[in-house]
Amino acid sequence: MFRWFETLLDPFPAERPGMPPTGLAAFLWHYIRPVWKLLAIITFLSALIAVVEVSIFSMIGTLVDWLARESREGFFERNGWTLAGMLVLIAVAAPALHLIWELVFHQGMAGNFPMRVRWLAHRYLLDQSLTFFQNDMAGRIATTVMQTALAVREATTKMCDVLVYFAVYVLAALVYLASADWRLAVPLFLWAGTYMVTLVVFVPKLGRISEAQADARSRMTGRVVDSYTNIATVKLFAHSRAEADYARESMTPFLGTVHRQMRLVTVLNSLLHLQNFVMLAALAGLSVLLWHAEIVSIGAIAVAIALALRLQGMSQWILWETSALFEALGTVRDGAGLLAQPLTVLDRPGAQPLAPVSGEIRFEAVTFDYGNGRNALDGLSLQIRPGEKVGIVGRSGAGKSTLVALLLRLYDVTSGRILIDGQDIAGVAQESLRAQIAVVTQDTALLHRSVAENIRYGRPEAPDSRVIAAARAAHADGFIRDLVDAQGRRGYEAQVGERGVKLSGGQRQRIAIARVFLKDAPVIVLDEATSALDSEIEAAIQESLGLLVHGKTVIAIAHRLSTIAAMDRLVVLDQGRVVEEGSHAELIRKGGIYADLWARQSGGFIGHDA
């Protein structure tokens, strides 16, 4: 039974998620639309349950009147069927309605709905550009996704369930009391009016504070996560105190929103208690007067007092549910600000996968800037033949890393175009492009997963035998088999830690190279691929790389020019343009920028552009 209800909503829809709208109502509807039928069922059940509960109070009033008026003789003969109907409603129908509501809400919606929102939001964000993630903290982005998913569920269910239930309950209570005598409904009607005014005045204020609180919470979490992510740097620079102060700078504003919230809560609760007790006193006093005047029965008085007590307790619950609604809406509004941002690097409509390539690459008058008004590449033209090994050289800021980022289409060119085997990369599917280019970067960050999973990232369907073969080719198999993590997992099953922090720089680099061996792409980009290796291991890896790049197109960037001096061709960039190209010997004879860089190699470090 549980499993059937748990399948009413698919938490992981296959369709590609689109950009959420920016407006609050439209943003909510974007996620609500596929589940509106379930929400309609929940809303209907809530309204029906409210009517049934008020009807039970009415039955109790009828029963009290019977017991006060009728004789014991023949009581069951006269009222047996009515009593049986009451019993069925109370003992069978009401529990059955609650059971159905519980199954639809808790099994169908409570877990599946926020997971669906998380899934869609996460998939959408994975398509965002590199700039999007560089402009924010990973902890804040993750926190916002998690908070927003829950807030969408809370806002939706409270509007469609809690408020409907309360509204129908109050309306049904007013109808019942008015049917006994219209004057009995007056205190409840006045109470409902003052209660609504109180909510209208105070709850939006709580909502505004909650919105500020959601933003402050995500900022606070982002700072804390940032400290944990970079804990090695914090310790190396002895900045624990500074990081604590940095976190406190975000905790203080968050605490300020909590204090403002609690002040409003104290005032609001006090007003609510005053309204509730005044309503109870007025209704009880009026009931006694009407009974004394023989206008209403004892049963009607019993129901009136019981409903007043029920609504008194319910009012506190509704207040907090309404406050939670506005808090959820504030969180949703904050989340919409992050999630409802357009994708900046998009596949064109109908973009086809990149056809298998031999590796010819052409940059045709490519210009690009990062939005800072200065061109990182300025009309750059470059042709690389299939299977050619090209080294990219230049001072810091010359545009070397930008050239690689544009080839991978992490950004779109401002003007010009880039072609692989004559196919404009702007017109093909991004993932198919990157599937045919393998990259080893200087700063290798591994996933917080097992060694095998990190290597298999190059080819997810690869069997264990090929994973191990790739590790051996990268001279990584030896140290991998000696690895043991904190949970006792060994070898290829050992976890590498967040960003691979449990491994040395050289070990991380060798795993990254193993991943490229496994991927076996026709185009290879080496960005300081051996910079983290010691001389002995580097010599072995260079031999392996020779096997890896055989017959493939290679673009290599290196600070140590000796590692790329033997390339087929060297291309020198300066201020985003190609200023020199040729073999190592030719460029040395030319006496230009390359010759100057080569002459200064003994000075140690050649700057690398960001």
Phi, psi and omega in degrees: 000312180301316185298323181297315180292328180291345179261007180294333182228127179279115181282347183232068181297146185278336185296148181290126183287141176265177180290127177293149176293162184272328180293149183300308182296316180294323178298314178298314183296329178305321181265336182281326190311315181290346185244016187296330180294317177297319179296322178296320178296315180297318179297315179297316180296321179297316179296318180295319179297320179298316179296318180297318181295319177294323178298324178295319175300318179299318178297320179298320177298318178297317180297320178298318179296320178298312182296331180280330189256318193274155177277160181288331182290126178073013184298312183289329177294321181283326190238011186301312183294323178294318178297322178296319178297318177299317182297318179296317180297316184285316189267341184241301187295312182298311177299324180295318178298316179297321180297315180297318178300315181300317182294315181293317184284303188284321179276320184277322191247314194304318180265319186292321186295307178295328177294324177297317179296315178302314183299312181294317180295316181296316180296323178294316182293330178299337178271357179291159181287167177299324181300321180304315182282332177289336183272359182216169178274137179301321180297320179292319179297313180297316180298319180296319179298313181295314181296318184295320180300313178293322182293323177298317178296313182298314181298317183293310184290327179290322177290318187270347185240295188295309184293323177296315179302312182294316181298315180293322180298310180297317180297316179296321178296318178298318180298316180296311181297320179294328179291330175285310173191131187302333182290333177294332182280344185298309180302320180293321179296315179295320178298315180299321179295311180293327178296317180294321178299317179299316179296317182297325182282314191267322187296318175301325176296317176297323179296318179294320177295320181294324177296315177296325181292321179297318179294317179296323179295316181293324177293317179299313180297320179300318180292319180296314180297323179299320178295316181294320181297324183251036186298327179297317178296319179302315182287321181297326180262009178053049184248028180301316180296318179296321179292324176297317178295322179298318177292320181298327178301331177266334179288326182297312176299323178298315179297326177299320178292326178295316180298316178298321179296315183292329175297314178297321181297317180298313179297316183296314179298320180297315178297319181295316178299319178300312180299317183296313183289326176295317179297317180296316180296316181295317181292319179295315180297316180295321180299316180297317180297317180291325177292319180297327179274007179059036179265323179236159182271169176297323179299319179296321178295317180300317180293318181300314180293319180296317179295320179298316179294320179296314181292328178298314177291322181292329184298322179295319179296315181295322178303311182289327176293320178292319177298318178296326176300311181292326175296318178296319178296322176297318178295320178297316180299319178295318179294323179298326178299329179270314188283326185274054176246136183293150173287136184262338175243103189243147168287140176293154176304129179075017180301134181261157176298150175294125179295154178308136189242157174266340173114017175283130183235133177228127170259119183246105177048050185277125175238139180206140171224154183272017180088009180258009177085357180240129182288122174284324169236138188229089179066034184288131174234134182201136176239133179238123183285155177303131179079001181281143177254114186241130174262134179256125186233149175168162178290171177301132179086006182287337179116013184297307182292328177297318179302316179293317181298322179288324177299322179279356182056042169286338172224159174265142181295151175286318175207167185084191179204161178236130182237142171239118185052038177081359180263122178293119185293341178290343183255003180249163179295132185303314185294326178291327176295309184290337178294338182256011176232126177254139186230135167238119183258168179291317181261090185273118177249120179268161177280149180282069182217189181286163177301315181299318180295324178293318178291318182293349176301334178290331179204091189303332184271001185293139177286168182302325183298320180285327176298314181293321179297321179294320178296320178295319179298328180269009181056042181246344186301322183299307182286332180299317183293342179268355184287141173219127180265181186296336179266006177086005177285141189239158172059231184290345178268355180291140178279141185267354182085166181298126182060016178077027187294342181281354181249158174286167179300318179295322178294317177300316183296321180292325175293321177296321178292323176298322179298321179289321174305315183292323182294320175054052181275156181286340178239130182237133176246123178245108180252093185055048189295336182243017186293333184265010185257148175283168190299320183294312180293322181300319179299318179293317181294322179300322176296317179294320179297328177300320177290321183298317188271359181302123178077007182247157174279130184234132170243119184238133174244133181212142173284317178278105186297337180298333182284345180236004183299332183271006179298158179302322182209145175247135180242125182256125177256147173208124181053041174079014180229157173279118182249338178211149171202150182153188178281169179305312183297318181296318182289327176295316180294328182292331176071030181262216183298316182298315180299323179292317178297318180297320181294331183265004181303326180295344177283351171113280197243130173256123186300148181241131182287153182279000000 
